[in-house]
Amino acid sequence: MQTLDTLALGQSATIKEFTDDFLSLKFIEMGCLPGEKIKLSNIAPFGDPIAIEVSGYVLSLRKQEAATIVVKLNPENTIESCAI
């Protein structure tokens, strides 16, 4: 089970589910829906918070919050899809 807080800078993924019921309501209100594609676009100098691109805007999250979002890596992140 991979969570959003483990993505590398520039990686994209699809939201699968949430592990925290309370936070999931807030995420859904902000456009973080299961099935939505996201991309890790920025990491603060000390690693927290992070910024993700979702639903056409950039959202800042604490790593602790990001750890409650289960994601599936998108195929474009695999080595086979990289042009050499």
Buried (B, 14 or more C-beta within 10 A) or exposed (E): EEBBBBBEEEBBBEBBEBEBEEBBEEBBEEEBEBEBEBBBBEBEEEEEBBBBBBEEEEBEBEBEBBBBBBBEBBEEBEEEEEEE
